[in-house]
Structure formats: C-alpha cells, structure tokens
Amino acid sequence: MCLCRLMGSGMILAAVAPEVWGQERLLPIRLGRVLFYPSVTLSSFWDDNVENVNEEEPLNGPISSQVLGIQPALRFELLLRKSSAKLTYKGDFRDYSAQALKDLGGASHFLHLDCHFEAASRLRVDVAEHYVDAIAALLNAGVGGEFRYGTQALKSNETHLVLGWDVGPIQSVEVGGIRNNTQFGAGPTASFFSNYSSDSVFLHYVFSNGPQSQLYASLDFQSVNQTRLGQANLPNQYQTRSLGAGYRRASSRDLTNEIRVEYSTANFKEGLGTPFRGVTLEADMSLRPTATNQFQVRLRRAPLVSFFNSSAYFVNEMV
C-alpha cells in the first residue's frame, strides 16, 4: 500500500497507484499504429491501521482490517519516426472490512499524457498532462474529541510544455512552463487545507558535449498561490527567481542524472514572510542495475518555502 503525505498536515492518500504495474512484461495489442497494454491487479491483504504520537503512546489503537483492492491499468502508445505519444490510466478501487474504516473505501483515478513532437528539422515540442482524482484518508476529531477516520476528496492536475530550438550543431534553446493546480472537495475536513496553484516558466541555453550529456545555463521564475482561510497573518502568495547552471546525462532510455547550482531569491507578497537570497544545490541521480530494479537518489540543499510558518530557510534533503 503506497502512502503519500500532503502539505505536512498528516493527511494520507489512501489509494495511490504504484508506479510499477508489471506492464513491461506484457505483449501489446496492436490497433493499427497504436500499441495497447491492458492489465488488472487484484489484491487482498490484512492491515493494522494505527496512528502514533510516539512508539510508546499510540494516539489511536490498531484497527485490524482486510483490504480488498482492484487496480486496472490501460496504456496506449503511438510511436512514429520522430514523434511519440503515451496515454496511461491507472485506477485504485479499495474496500475495508473494518467498520471504523468503511469510509476510507472508494476509487482514485490517475491519468497521464506524455507527447513528443518534432515539428521541424530544428524544433522540438514536449507536452505532458498529469491528472489525479483521489480520495485521501484523514484522522480527525469528532464530537466529544473522539478520533475518527474520514476521507477528503482532492483533484490535482499538472501541465508541462517545453519548446526546444537548435541554434547550432551543439547549441539549443529551451523555453517551457509548468502549471499546477490542487483543489480540495467540500467536506467536514476541507477547512483544514488550502487550494493550491503554481505557475513556473524557465529558459535554458544548452550545450551538448556528447550524445547523452548536456551543460546548460538556466533562468527560472515561479509564482505560488493558496487560498486564505481567515488567517490574516499568513501570506497567500510568494515568488521565486533562480539563475544558475546545470549538467544532465541520460543513463538509460527513460532515466536521467542531473545536477544544478543556482543563485535563488524568494519573496513573499505583502511582506508577511521572510525573504531569502542565497546559493542552492539540487541533484537527481538514477541507476537501473538490472531490468527489474531501479535506484534513485535526490539531494537538495535549497530553501524550503512554507505557507504554514511564512518563512524561507535551508533544508538538507536526501531521498
């Protein structure tokens, strides 16, 4: 069971589709030029659901429950000489036998679209859309202070657009943007969370020093917004700007290693947060030692900007 915490709030996605569904071992169904990969996973397991303040003092005792799940997956691929498109749908339908967890059952849906086009001899276009319609599990206080399990619906979509133009034999320019939007549905726990949106644009000047490796200079801008929930002392918008350089190298067909060093600034609207200026470092490293194993590490020395404490500060992170 894959879990994901959101916004430091203690909310957990109760139905998150796993990244690996074993589809690569499937033989595709050919529909003309389109390859179709259908699959379905049936699961049944026993789970002890427990919330802890610490290991010695459980906040809520274990709730033993059988979990029944159905996870369908559909993938469509269109491969042309210089272009490609991939559409993937993943579902997660779950049901809990324990009465206290009955409200956690339901369906989550994940839709991903990735397209690559070469519109001219020097022009490349990459488009991606990721959509999530999920049910989240949340432990909250009911009448009389009794802790109860409930659900919170959320919808999120993220759109990527990148344009690449070759200006020379080893030089190119990349211009792109990312838009992200997360909305929480109506419910008794909806007031705990804020709708979130962000817009990012970037400019890269790229130097290719080999068939699989590139150096680039980068300029990035991001604006982040959240809805205000009656807290006048918290900001509802901030902007970040970054100028730096990076190096990336493809380690396999779909894995890339990348390191970036930038000078970044973070500024809060209305002066309610703590501005930041300084050098940041980020690195993503991926390795696939075998056909079925994948190793990924992310290192980050950068400002963590938070609406909750309205400040920006350094965080050392390794995943």
Secondary structure, DSSP 8 states (H G I E B T S, - for coil): ----EETTTTEEES----S--SGGGS--EEETTEEEEEEEEEEEEEEEEEEESSSSSEEEEEEEEEEEEEEEEEEEEEE-SS-EEEEEEEEEEEEESSGGGGGG-EEEEEEEEEEEE--SSSEEEEEEEEEEEEEEEEEEE-GGG-EEEEEEEEEEEEEEEEEEEE-SSSEEEEEEEEEEEEEE-SSTTGGGS--EEEEEEEEEEEEE-SSSEEEEEEEEEEEEEE---S-TTS-SEEEEEEEEEEEEEE-SSS-EEEEEEEEEEEEEGGG-S--EEEEEEEEEEEEEEETTEEEEEEEEEEEEEETTTTEEEEEEEE-
